[in-house]
Amino acid sequence: MIVNLSEQHSLISNWVSELRNVDIQNDRMRFRRNLERIGEVAAYEISKVLPYEEKEIQTPLGVAVHKMLKEQPVLATILRAGLPLHNGILNYFDQADNAFISAYRKHNKDGSFEISLDYVSCPELENRVIIISDPMLATGSSLVKTIHYLKEEGRPKEIHIVVAIACTVGIEYVQREEPSVTIWCGDIDDELTAKGYIVPGLG
């Protein structure tokens, strides 16, 4: 499933526009904060589709019954670019476990590139909900490689991907390789250059 958070009227569109804006994006503090905000909204939306159970809560005057999250997810991010987005999700799932992955493009002289994955640190993943954050979903190669690696550590129950900007090419690739994942996007662009950059993207 693909969810484009900019399709409905909300502040997400404002924050994505500021991420894109060449005059505003040089404000690094605001850039990080906008990524964090997108992560917060995505976390809230994801929370609506996770399993809950009723629990009795003792108050000073009585007992209240509340629907509580049945289990905490694992929040995974691709270092270092994904950290602000990850922090936004962590602001809402503040009791979640965390996983960190070092994945990057290793460029060749002919202009092509391969995804190098050097480091993974993660808790128990078997039958867990995993939320992976990465600002850009361009070709989809790094996300697919990350998912494959995490699955070697344990078979997750659900996988959600949160990105600020996605490209249709990358979305289609992820769907082919991992059809069960849900992708939550701040916005979606259609063009991908020969070097793997999204247009208009973020620059």
VENBELMO-V796375 format. One record per backbone hydrogen bond with DSSP energy under -0.5 kcal/mol. CO is the residue of the C=O (numbers start at 0). NH is the residue of the N-H. E is the energy in kcal/mol with one decimal. If there is no record, write none. Layout:
co nh e
CO NH E
CO NH E
This chain:
co nh e
0 182 -2.8
1 3 -0.5
2 4 -0.8
2 184 -3.2
3 6 -1.7
7 9 -0.5
9 12 -1.1
9 13 -0.5
10 14 -2.4
11 15 -2.7
12 16 -2.2
13 17 -1.9
14 18 -1.9
15 19 -1.9
16 20 -1.8
20 23 -0.6
20 24 -3.0
23 26 -2.2
25 27 -1.4
26 30 -2.5
27 31 -2.5
28 32 -2.3
29 33 -2.6
30 34 -1.9
31 35 -2.3
32 36 -2.5
33 37 -2.1
34 38 -2.1
35 39 -2.1
36 40 -2.4
37 41 -2.5
38 42 -2.4
39 43 -2.1
40 44 -2.4
41 45 -2.8
42 46 -2.2
43 47 -0.7
44 47 -0.9
45 48 -1.8
46 49 -0.6
50 69 -2.4
52 67 -3.3
54 65 -2.6
55 57 -0.5
56 58 -0.6
56 63 -2.9
61 58 -3.5
63 56 -3.8
63 65 -0.5
65 54 -2.7
65 67 -0.6
67 52 -2.5
72 74 -0.5
72 96 -1.6
73 75 -0.7
73 130 -2.8
74 98 -2.7
75 132 -2.6
76 78 -0.7
76 100 -2.4
77 81 -2.1
78 102 -0.6
79 82 -1.8
81 85 -2.7
82 86 -2.9
83 87 -1.8
84 88 -1.8
85 89 -2.6
86 90 -1.8
87 91 -0.7
88 91 -0.9
88 92 -2.7
91 93 -1.3
92 95 -1.7
96 74 -3.2
98 76 -1.6
99 120 -2.4
100 78 -3.2
100 102 -0.8
101 117 -2.0
101 118 -0.9
103 105 -0.5
103 115 -3.1
104 106 -0.8
105 113 -2.1
107 110 -1.8
111 107 -3.4
113 105 -3.7
113 115 -0.6
114 116 -0.5
115 103 -2.2
115 117 -0.6
118 101 -3.0
120 99 -2.4
124 127 -2.0
127 129 -0.5
127 156 -2.3
127 157 -1.2
128 73 -3.0
129 131 -0.5
129 159 -3.0
130 75 -2.9
131 161 -3.2
132 77 -1.5
134 163 -1.2
134 164 -2.3
135 137 -0.6
136 166 -2.3
137 169 -0.6
139 143 -2.4
140 144 -2.4
141 145 -2.2
142 146 -2.6
143 147 -2.6
144 148 -2.2
145 149 -2.7
146 150 -2.3
147 151 -0.8
148 151 -0.8
148 152 -0.7
149 152 -1.0
149 153 -1.0
153 155 -0.9
154 126 -3.2
157 129 -2.6
158 181 -2.1
159 131 -3.3
160 183 -3.7
161 133 -2.2
162 185 -1.8
163 186 -0.8
164 136 -2.3
165 188 -3.1
166 170 -2.5
167 171 -2.5
168 172 -1.8
169 173 -2.6
170 174 -2.5
171 175 -1.9
172 176 -2.3
173 177 -3.4
177 180 -1.6
181 160 -3.0
181 183 -0.5
182 2 -3.1
182 184 -0.6
183 162 -2.5
184 4 -3.1
186 165 -2.1
188 167 -2.0
190 198 -2.3
192 195 -1.9
196 192 -2.8
198 190 -1.1
